[in-house]
């Protein structure tokens, strides 16, 4: 992240990210309290097992880890303790700066473990390591290591902040040395300090153009071709060193669109090593966020939202507006990216920095530049707790039926959690329909954060006929915890899904949104169109008709042909076996086999290009024959 260049993206309004894209959530009109209905759908599972919530340790740990035991432990309790946020994920920053590095913001100088002579000094960065140990002692169960920059002496500029002119700052001849350094650090943590990082990301916003030698933090522009080579090298070195407990994550680009672009430029070997796709969400709309999750799914990789923060309004610890901004961001990210984990940028920010720039980054503001060692808890902290204290690792993230809500369910405990924000000046009533569950005993206990409340527990709301009505007060975030929720109903047959291809991560699309018989079915990136949505209707005998939402017509092998290369089109639905397909399992995906020919739906020539035609072909093992379904 780089705060000084992101004002235009994150500080102009509570709903900025989604203001112009499909799936936007405009503020409700002011006036009398609105009455809404939302059907929670436990059969529509966004995330099967949520891994949890986290923070990056850079840069606050580099400063506050050197505070007194009483102070640093108090801060650690606020983030990781059972009475705090209960974060269970941390990202550890492998530094690249020299001891003599100039121009860094407080905490920004994170020492490299290796010097220009190739000598390792394992005594550096003790403050951040204290925080890592403190977090693990308080229950953190997932750790990731990442680098903002190569060590200064490996860079083009000789400076870990970036290059002159903000260009590439990792010469291609240094890929090997950088990969060796990162994996040696990971090995030392495992062998000497007992910490096995689950993932290692060698990149941080590598395609960004703001990593300049005049900056105040570490950063490096690394072009996409070189990213691919570096990811592959890091993956190979982890394996050759026996570091099998650590896999590669990448690319931690600024936005989902940038992440899709970078992964798309990687070679097959680099993609094969990327066990986890990390994206930041400093930009991007719902379409971008959906497409990045499709890319991760096509690779069989875990999906993380690995960094974001932002600011709105003038600096004010108690302001509700920045907290509502955070709630919107969490909700949109979870709705569309559906990440296995959601990780905040640095939870503790430097108070002097926030005051000087009149910003509200961070959850806690601490005096890092002086000797006072004091801190203030912001309203954002309390809203973060609305999510982190109740939606716990292992919960399912399910469809809420409400664009302002995140809904999570624990089948093990029978607990349902609904977190809803209202970022308007008018209260609204929402009736939550829980009839998708077999039983819903309740009651629903609310915990509200508003301008005058901090996670205040309110009177329980009774559940009647598996429904409850809640009031979303103006400018508030409310968590409802409902016990005794058990059993689910089958997913309704009226649901429309995306039909996504494993090879390209693109979706089946009726070309041009045509409603005509004979229109080609192609692959195209998800764009929110209903011509990309399909309903699977039972045709008997284990076969389905696949009906397009836009046209109401069926997926069809043209002319009832049995030949390889026959076009897959749309046609008015009938009883023909050329409109009936079987979903045959294929290692976590499926093949679509036409009933009349026994052949499979394929992307022509295995293409990953936009507009490539779908065809019928003798079933093969390639990824272009493999598909999956998921809700938009």
N, C-alpha and C positions, 0 to 999 in steps of 0.2 A: 504494500500500500504506500501511497504518498499523499499526505493530506493536502499539501499546498496546491496541488494541481486538480483536486477533485471537487472544489467548491461548486462548480457548475453542475456536477452530476448528483451531488447528495445533499445540497443545502438549500434547494429552492422550493421544497414543499414536501409534505408528508407522503404524497402518492406519486412522486415524480417518476420512479422507475417504470410504472405501468401506465403512465398517462396516455400514451399513444398506441400501445400495442394491443393485440388481441388478448382478451381476458382481463382488461383493465378494470380496476375497482374504483370508479369515481365516487366521491363522497356523496352520501345521501343528501337529498335536498333538505334544507332547513324547513321547519314547520311543525305540525303536530307529529307526535311520536308515530313512527312507522311500525307496521305489524308484519312480520315476515314468518315464513315457515321453512324449516330445513329438515330434510330426511337424512339422518345418519345412515350410511350404508356400510355395514361391517363386511360385506362380501366384496367390496371394492377396496382392496388393500393397496395403498400406495407404497408403503415400506413394510416388509414382512417382519423385520426385527430391527427397530431403531437402535443405533449404537450409542447415541447420546449427544451431549453438548460439551463444548470446549472453548479454550482460549489459546492464543499464541503467547509465548513467554517474552518474546521481544516486544518492547525494549524495557518494559517496567521491571522485569526480574533482574536485569543487569544493574539496576540502581537499588531497588528495595530489598534485594537479597542480601545486601550489605548493611541493612538496618539492624537494630537491636533484636534479640530473640523475641521479646515481647511484641514489638511492632510488626515484624515480618510474619510472625505466627498469627497475629490478629488478622492481617490481610489474607493470609493463606486460608484461614477459617472462613472468611467472607466469601471466598471463591469456591473452595472445595469442601468445606466442612458440612456436617449434617444439618446445621442450622443456617448455612449460607446458601449459595447457588447450587451446590452439589454437582459442580462440573466434574466430568469424569474423563475428559480428553485434554491433553496438552500437546502443543507443537513446540518443539525445542529448536532454537535458531543456532545452527552451526556457523560461527562467525568467520569473517574474512578480513578483518581490519588489523593493522599493525598497532603497536602501542603508541606510536607517534602520530597516528592519524589525526588530522585537524578538521574542524568545521562540522562536527557531528552534533546533533541535537542531544539533550540529556538521555542517556541510556543507549544511544545509537551506535556507540563504538563497541562492537562485540568482537573480542579478540579472536584471531585465528589460532588454532592449536599448532600450526606449523609455521616456521619462519622461512625466510628466503634461502637459508642454508639447508633446508630439508629436515631440520631438527624439530621434534615434537616437544611441546611444553604442556603437560597435562595439568598444570596448576592454574592455568588461566581460566577465566569464565566461571569462577567459583560461585558467584552470586546467582547466576542463572541455574547452575547445577543444584544449589540449595533449594530453589523453587521447584525444580523437577522432583527432587527427593521429597519435599514437603507435600507436593501434590499426590505423589504415589502413596505416601503414608496416610493420606486422607481418602484414599479410595480410587484415585485415577487408575483406570485399567487399560487405557489405550494411549500410546505415545507415538508421535511422528517427529522425525528430524527433517529439517529443510535448510536450504541456504539461500540467502538473498544475493550473495555475490561470491565468486571465487576468491581465494586469498589474494590480497593486493598485488603480490609479486607475480601472479599468474595472469593478471589482467593486461589489456592493451595500454591502459593509462597509468598503471602502477598505483591505482587508487580504487578502493572498494566501493566508492560512491557511484562510479560510472565513468563513461568515456567523455573525452572532449567532443562536443557536438552531439552527445547523447547516442552515439552509435554503438556497434558491437564492442563488447568489452571482454570477450573471451576468445583469444586467438585459437584457431582450430588445432594448432600444435599443442595446446594446453589441455585439451579434452581428457587425455589419458591421466595427466597429473591431477586434474581436478577430481576426476572419478576416483582415483587412488586415495586422495585426501579424504573425501567424504566417506568412503567405505572403511578407511582406517579408523576414523572417528567412531563410526558405528560399531566396529569390532572392539575398540577400546571400551566403549560404554558397556557392551555386553560382557566382555571378559574381566574387566577390572572393577566396574561399578554395578554390575548386575542388572543393567537396563537394556532390554531388547526392544528397539524401536520397531513397531510393526511395519512402518513404511518410511522410506527415505525419498524426499523430493529434492532434486538438485536445482530446481528452478523456482523463481518467484516473479510473476508478471514479466516473463522474458521478452515478450513481443512489444512491451510498452516503450515509448520513445521519450520518457522523462527521466531516465537514469543518466544523470549528467555529473560531471566531475565537480560541479558547483553545488551539488545537493547536500543534504544534511543527514543522509541515512545510506545504508548499503543498498546497492541495486546494480543490475547488469542487464543490458539488452543482449539477448542471444537469439539469433535468427532461427527460423524453424528447421532448416536443414541441419544446423548444428545442434539444435535441441534434440532432434531425432538421434543423432550420433551419440550425444551425451547420455540420453536415457538408456540407449542400448548398452553403452559401456558400463554404466553404473549397475545395470541389471546383471551383466556378465561377471562383473567383479564381485558382486554380492554372492553369486553362486560359486565362483572359483575360490572364495575365501570361506566357504561353508557357512555363510550368514543366511541360512535358509529361513530363519524367523523374520527376516526383513525383506520386503518387496518394494519395488519402485512405485512411487506415485508421481503424477505429473498432470498438467504443466503449471498449475496455479496461475493461469492467466487472469487478467483483470476482470473479464466478463465471460459469460457463457458463450457468446459469439466468438470471442477470441480463442476460447478453449477449443471449440469445435474446429476452428481454422487450423490451430496448431496440431491437434491430434490427426486431422485429415492430411497434414503434410508429412506425418511420420511414416517411416518404412515399416514393413510388417514385423521385423525383428524388434524394433522399439515398441510397437504396439503390443507385441507379445509379452514384453517385460512390464508394461504398465498395468499393474494389478489394481490400481486405484486411480480414478480420474478426479483431480482436484480442480475446482473452479472458484473464483471470487465472483461476487455479484455487485461490483461497483457500476455496472451498466447492464443493459439487456432487458428485453421484454419477455412476455410469457412464451412466445414462439422460440426465442433463443434458449430459454430455460428448458423447454420441452425437448428441443433438439439435442442439447448436451446430455440429457439423461438417456436419449435414444442411442447416442454414440457410446456411452458407457455400457449400456445393455448389449449393444452389438459386439462389444469386445469381451463381454462376460466380466467386466471390471466393476469394482465397488465405486459408488458415486458419493463424493463429499462436497458440501459447500464449505470450503476451507478458510475463507476469510471475508469479512465485511465489517464495516462500521460507517458511521456518517454523522451528520450534524444538521440541525435546523434551528433557526432562532438564535438570539443572542445568548452568550454564556450565562447559564443559570442552573445550578445543581438541582433545583426543585421543579424545573419546568416540565410539564407533561408533554409538550409537543415533540421533543426529541425521543421520548419514550414511545409515543405513538408511532413515530417514524420507524423505530425498531420493530414494533409489533407488525406493522405492514410488511416490512422486509422479511421477517421470519415467516410470516404466513404465505407470502408469494413464493418465496424460495421453496418452502415445503410443498406447496400445492403443485408447482410445476417442475422443479428439479427432482423432488422426492428423494432427497439425499439420505444416505444411511447415517450421516452425522452432520450437525450444523455447528460451525466453529466461529466464534467471535474473533475479531482482531485483538489487539491487546486490551484486556479488561481494565487495566489501570493506566490512566493517562497523566501526563505531566500538567499540573494545575497552571503553572506559569505559561505554558504553551497555549493552553485552552483560553486563558484570560487574554493573552496578547492577540490571539486571532479571533476572539469572541466566538468560540465553538463549543460543542458539546460532545466531542468524541469520548469514548470510554464509558465504563460503568462506575468507576471510582476515580476521583481526581486526587492525586497525591503531589506533595511538594518535592519534586525530584531535583530541581535545580539548586535549591538552598539547603540549609541544615536543619530546617524546622521539623521535618519528618512527620507531617500531619496529613490527614486525608479527609475527603468528604464523599459520602455516598450519594449518587445521583438518582433521579427518578428512573432513569434507564435501568439501573440495577434492579429495582423492584419489579419493573415490567419483565425483565429477563427472568426473574424468579417465578413469575406467573407461568412460564413455560418449563424452566429447568427443574423446578422442585416437584413437579407433578407428572410430566411426561418423562418417563424413566427408560433407561436401557432395557431392551427386550420388548417394549411395547410395540404394537402395530400402529402405523399411521394409516388411518382410514378416511374415506370420503365423508366430509362433514355436511354436504348439501348447502353450505353457507360460505360464500367467498371471503368472509371476514374471520373465519374460524379455522383453527387447527384441532383435529380430533384424533385422539389416541386411545387404544384399547389394550388391556392386558388380559388375554384369555386365562392366564394362570391364576390371577387374583379376582377376575370378574369385575375389574374397575374400568370405567369409561371416564376420559378426561376431555373436556371441551374448553378451549381457550378462544375467546372472541374479543376483538377490538372494536371500538366505535370511535373513529377519528373525526366525528362531526360534533356540532354544537347542539344536537338534538338527540334525545334518548330514543331508543327503538325497542320494541318487543319482538322476541323470537320464540317461536314454538318449535322445540326439537322433537322430531318424530323418531322414536327408538324402536319402532315395530320391526325393524330388521333383526332385532335380537329376540330370542325366545322369551326371556324374562328381563325385566329392568326394575329392580326393587327400589333403589334409591335410598334416601333422598339425594338431591343434588345440592352439594354444599358449595357456595360461592366464595371466592377470594378475589377481592377487587383492588386494583390500583387506579387511582385517579389523581386529580390535582391535590386533593385533601386526604387521600388514603394510600397506604403502602401495604399491599397484600392483606387487606383487612378481611377477616373472616366474617361472613354475614349469615343471616338466618337461613337454615336449609329450606329447599323448595321440594314439595312432595311430587312424586311421580304418579301420574294417574293414567291408566290405560296405555302405559309405556310412552307417555309424553310428558314434557314439562315446558312451562313458559317462563322465560327469563327476560329481564329488562337489561338491555345494554345501555348503561347510562352514558350520557354525553362525555366525550373525551375520557374514555376509560378502557381498561383491559380487565376482563373478568375470567377467572378459571372456575369451571364447575367440575367437581369430583363426585362421581356417581358410583356407588358400590352395588353389588348384587346384580350385575349385568352379565347374562350368560346365554350361550347358544346363538347361532346365526341362521338366517334364512338363505335359500339359494339366490344367487345373483339374478336379478330380473332379466327376462329375455329381451326386453326393449333396449338394452344398453348397446350403444355404438362404440366401437373400438378403432384404434389405429391398427393397421396391419403392417408391421415394420420388418425390413429385410436385414438379416444379420450382417451381410457383407458391406452394405452401404450405410446402414442406420437411417435410411430414407423409407418413406411410407408409400403404400399403394395409393394411387391418385388417378381419378378419372380425368383425362387430359382436358385442360381448359374449363373444367367444371361443367362439361357437356351433359345434357340429359338425353342425348340421342342414342338410339340403338347403334351399335357398332363402334362407339367411341373407344379409343385406345385406353388401356390401363397402363400407366407408366409408374416410375418411382420419382419421388420429389421430396425435398425436405418438408417437414411438417410446417404448415403456414396458418393453421387454424381453420382451414376450409372444411365444409361439411362433405365435399367431394372426396375427402381423405378419410372419411369415417364409414365403418362397415358393421353390419349386424349379421351375426352368425345364427341362422335359423335352422332348426332341426329338420332334416329331410328324410330321416329314418335310416336304419341300418348302419348307424355310425357316421353318416355323411351330413353335410351342411350345405345350405344355400347361403351365399355371402352377398348381402344386399347393400347397395350404396345408399347412404343417407340422403344425398343430394337428389339423386334421380329415381330412387326406389327400384332400380334395375339390378340385375344379378351379374356377378362375375361369371364369365362364359368363355369356353374354348371355342373360337370362331369356327363356324361351319360344322361343328361336331367332329372336327378333324382328330385323327389319332397320330398325326405325323409330328416328329420333332420340329420345333420352330413355329408351330401354329400359334397365332396371336391370341392373347388373352384380352378380352374386350368386355364391355357391358352390354347386356341385352335384356329385353323385357323378360321377366321371370316366367318360367314354365316348368314342365315336369322333366325336361331333358337331363340325362345323366351327365352331359357336358357342363351343367350348371351345379353339379353336386361334387363336393370336395371332402376328402377325409383328412383330418389332422393327425399326421403320423409323428410320434415323438422322435426327436433328433438331438439328444444331448442337451436338454434345457431349452431347446427351440422346437419347431415342428416343420415338417414338410406338408405342403398342400397337394394331395394326390387326386387327380380328376377321376371320377367314377367310371366314365366311359372308356378311358384309355389306360388307366393305371399310371399315367405319367404325371410329372410334378410341375408346379408353377415355379418359374425361374426368371431371374433378370437376365435379359439377353446378353450373351457373351460374358456374364459375370460382371457387367459394368457397374461402376459406382457413380456414373455421371447422372446429373439431373436430366430427366426426360427419357431415360433408357426404358425401352418397352418391356413389358412382361410377356412371357411366352410359356408354352408347354414344352417340356423336354424330358427324355428318359431320366429318371431320378438319379442324381449323383450325390456326392458327399461334400461338394463345395458349399461355402457359406451363402452363396447367392441362391441356393435352393432352400435356405432355412429362414423361417419367419417367427415372429411372436406377436401376441396381441396385448394391448394395454389401453386403458382409458386415456383420452386426451388430457 
